[in-house]
Amino acid sequence: MPTIPSPRGPFPTDLAVFLAILVAGCALVLVGHVDPQALAGYSAALAGLHASWHHRTPRK
């Protein structure tokens, strides 16, 4: 008996944003506008903002 494939969820926007930021960071380092050490600091700050955004509680 064939199984019905489950429908895919919504487009993974988190993945698309992650890849866009990764490509932008690599391009900035390769062009020479940002030092790799500074990019690491920016990445840590953005990761903290992303975590706080996803772990917020909805208001009632």
C-alpha positions as CSV (number, residue, x, y, z in Angstrom):
1,M,0.0,0.0,0.0
2,P,1.6,3.3,-1.0
3,T,2.0,5.9,1.7
4,I,0.9,9.5,1.2
5,P,3.8,11.9,1.8
6,S,3.2,14.4,4.5
7,P,3.1,18.0,3.2
8,R,6.2,20.0,3.7
9,G,6.1,22.8,6.3
10,P,6.5,26.4,5.5
11,F,9.7,27.7,3.8
12,P,12.6,27.5,6.3
13,T,13.2,31.2,6.6
14,D,15.7,30.7,9.4
15,L,17.9,28.6,7.0
16,A,17.6,31.2,4.3
17,V,18.6,34.0,6.7
18,F,21.5,32.0,8.1
19,L,22.8,31.3,4.6
20,A,22.4,35.0,3.6
21,I,24.3,36.2,6.6
22,L,27.0,33.5,6.1
23,V,27.5,34.6,2.5
24,A,27.6,38.3,3.4
25,G,30.1,37.7,6.2
26,C,32.4,35.7,3.9
27,A,32.1,38.4,1.2
28,L,33.0,41.1,3.7
29,V,36.1,39.2,4.9
30,L,37.2,38.3,1.4
31,V,36.9,41.9,0.1
32,G,38.8,43.2,3.2
33,H,36.1,45.4,4.8
34,V,36.0,43.4,8.0
35,D,38.6,41.5,10.0
36,P,37.8,37.9,10.8
37,Q,38.1,38.6,14.5
38,A,35.6,41.5,14.3
39,L,33.3,39.2,12.3
40,A,33.4,36.7,15.1
41,G,32.3,39.3,17.6
42,Y,29.5,40.5,15.3
43,S,28.4,36.9,14.9
44,A,28.2,36.3,18.6
45,A,26.2,39.5,19.1
46,L,23.8,38.6,16.3
47,A,23.4,35.0,17.7
48,G,22.5,36.5,21.1
49,L,19.9,38.8,19.5
50,H,18.5,35.8,17.6
51,A,18.3,33.7,20.7
52,S,16.5,36.4,22.7
53,W,14.0,36.9,19.8
54,H,13.1,33.2,19.6
55,H,12.9,32.7,23.4
56,R,10.6,35.6,24.1
57,T,7.2,34.9,25.7
58,P,4.0,36.0,24.0
59,R,2.1,38.8,25.6
60,K,-1.4,38.2,26.9
